[in-house]
Amino acid sequence: MSTLKEAKAAIEMEIARIESRLTLLKISLEHLEAALQQSDVRRQTVVSAPGAKPIKAAPAMSTQGNSKPLPKTGELFWLQFLSQEPKPASAVFSSGLAALSIKAASENARILRQRLSVVLSTMAKKGVIQATGTERTKWYAKA
């Protein structure tokens, strides 16, 4: 019976140590989250496998030159700037910048240009819009 009591005491001590470590980890986590909220640079660390080196992802939603993060700009957002009359991607991009009140030289403008490129390509493949021309001379219109 004494070995059962010893085993029970050892388990209780281990539980107490784990709870103590959890408390410290929670406090540490709260401090780290508070530090992230205070800084403008938010980086996510992605670990692909146990023991693998972490990979730093790009900064999330940089607002350099703007006071707010970019909203969602999917197909519906860009379709409002297209008509039956073909337009170059640069005209669609300029309309999007104006609608979001973004400076053309900002980091958000660069991100928006990348989004536009992907969306136009996807919509053209789906048949939602028509693309005429080649490479950088493409013009886009509603299908």
C-alpha positions as CSV (number, residue, x, y, z in Angstrom):
1,M,0.0,0.0,0.0
2,S,2.8,2.4,0.7
3,T,4.0,2.1,-2.9
4,L,0.6,3.1,-4.1
5,K,0.7,6.1,-1.8
6,E,4.1,7.0,-3.1
7,A,3.1,6.7,-6.7
8,K,0.0,8.9,-6.0
9,A,2.2,11.5,-4.3
10,A,4.7,11.4,-7.2
11,I,1.8,11.9,-9.8
12,E,0.4,14.8,-7.7
13,M,3.8,16.5,-7.6
14,E,4.2,16.1,-11.4
15,I,0.7,17.5,-11.9
16,A,1.7,20.5,-9.7
17,R,4.9,21.1,-11.6
18,I,3.1,20.9,-15.0
19,E,0.4,23.3,-13.8
20,S,3.1,25.7,-12.6
21,R,4.9,25.5,-16.0
22,L,1.5,26.1,-17.7
23,T,0.9,29.2,-15.6
24,L,4.3,30.6,-16.5
25,L,3.8,29.8,-20.2
26,K,0.4,31.5,-20.2
27,I,1.9,34.6,-18.6
28,S,4.7,34.6,-21.2
29,L,2.2,34.2,-24.0
30,E,0.2,37.1,-22.8
31,H,3.3,39.3,-22.6
32,L,4.3,38.3,-26.2
33,E,0.8,39.0,-27.5
34,A,0.8,42.4,-25.8
35,A,4.2,43.1,-27.4
36,L,2.8,42.2,-30.9
37,Q,-0.2,44.4,-30.4
38,Q,2.0,47.4,-29.5
39,S,4.3,47.0,-32.5
40,D,3.4,47.6,-36.1
41,V,5.5,44.7,-37.3
42,R,3.6,41.4,-37.1
43,R,5.4,38.4,-38.3
44,Q,4.1,34.8,-38.1
45,T,6.5,32.0,-37.6
46,V,5.5,28.8,-39.4
47,V,7.1,25.5,-38.4
48,S,6.7,22.8,-41.1
49,A,7.7,19.8,-39.0
50,P,8.8,19.0,-35.4
51,G,12.5,20.0,-35.1
52,A,12.5,22.0,-38.4
53,K,13.8,25.5,-38.5
54,P,11.1,28.1,-38.4
55,I,10.3,30.0,-41.5
56,K,9.4,33.7,-41.1
57,A,6.3,34.8,-43.1
58,A,5.9,38.2,-44.7
59,P,4.6,41.0,-42.5
60,A,0.9,40.8,-42.1
61,M,-1.1,43.7,-43.5
62,S,1.5,46.4,-43.7
63,T,0.0,49.9,-43.5
64,Q,3.1,51.8,-44.6
65,G,1.8,55.1,-45.9
66,N,-1.8,54.4,-45.0
67,S,-3.7,54.5,-41.8
68,K,-5.7,51.3,-42.3
69,P,-5.1,47.8,-43.5
70,L,-6.4,46.7,-46.9
71,P,-10.0,45.4,-47.1
72,K,-10.8,42.2,-49.0
73,T,-10.5,42.9,-52.7
74,G,-11.9,39.8,-54.5
75,E,-13.6,39.4,-57.8
76,L,-16.6,41.5,-56.9
77,F,-14.5,44.5,-55.9
78,W,-12.6,44.5,-59.2
79,L,-15.7,43.8,-61.4
80,Q,-17.2,47.2,-60.4
81,F,-14.4,48.9,-62.3
82,L,-14.9,46.9,-65.5
83,S,-17.5,47.5,-68.2
84,Q,-18.3,46.1,-71.7
85,E,-15.7,48.5,-73.1
86,P,-12.1,47.0,-72.7
87,K,-9.7,48.7,-70.3
88,P,-6.1,48.1,-69.6
89,A,-5.2,46.6,-66.2
90,S,-3.6,49.9,-65.2
91,A,-6.9,51.7,-65.6
92,V,-8.6,49.1,-63.4
93,F,-5.8,49.4,-60.9
94,S,-6.1,53.2,-60.8
95,S,-9.8,53.0,-60.2
96,G,-9.2,50.5,-57.3
97,L,-6.6,52.9,-55.7
98,A,-9.0,55.8,-55.9
99,A,-11.9,53.8,-54.4
100,L,-9.7,52.8,-51.5
101,S,-8.0,56.2,-51.2
102,I,-4.5,54.6,-51.3
103,K,-1.4,56.4,-52.4
104,A,0.2,54.9,-55.5
105,A,3.7,54.8,-54.0
106,S,2.6,52.9,-50.8
107,E,3.2,49.3,-49.8
108,N,-0.6,48.7,-49.9
109,A,-0.6,49.8,-53.5
110,R,2.0,47.2,-54.3
111,I,0.0,44.5,-52.6
112,L,-3.2,45.7,-54.3
113,R,-1.4,45.4,-57.7
114,Q,-0.5,41.8,-57.0
115,R,-4.0,41.0,-56.0
116,L,-5.4,42.6,-59.2
117,S,-3.0,40.6,-61.3
118,V,-4.2,37.3,-59.8
119,V,-7.9,38.2,-59.8
120,L,-7.8,39.3,-63.5
121,S,-6.1,36.1,-64.5
122,T,-8.5,34.0,-62.6
123,M,-11.6,35.8,-63.8
124,A,-10.4,35.5,-67.4
125,K,-9.8,31.8,-67.0
126,K,-13.3,31.3,-65.5
127,G,-14.9,33.3,-68.4
128,V,-16.2,36.1,-66.1
129,I,-14.3,38.7,-68.0
130,Q,-12.7,38.8,-71.5
131,A,-9.0,39.4,-71.9
132,T,-7.7,40.6,-75.3
133,G,-4.1,41.2,-76.2
134,T,-0.9,39.5,-74.9
135,E,1.1,39.9,-71.7
136,R,1.4,43.5,-70.7
137,T,-0.8,44.8,-73.5
138,K,-4.0,42.9,-72.3
139,W,-7.3,44.8,-72.1
140,Y,-10.1,43.5,-69.9
141,A,-13.9,43.8,-70.3
142,K,-16.9,42.1,-68.7
143,A,-18.0,39.0,-70.6
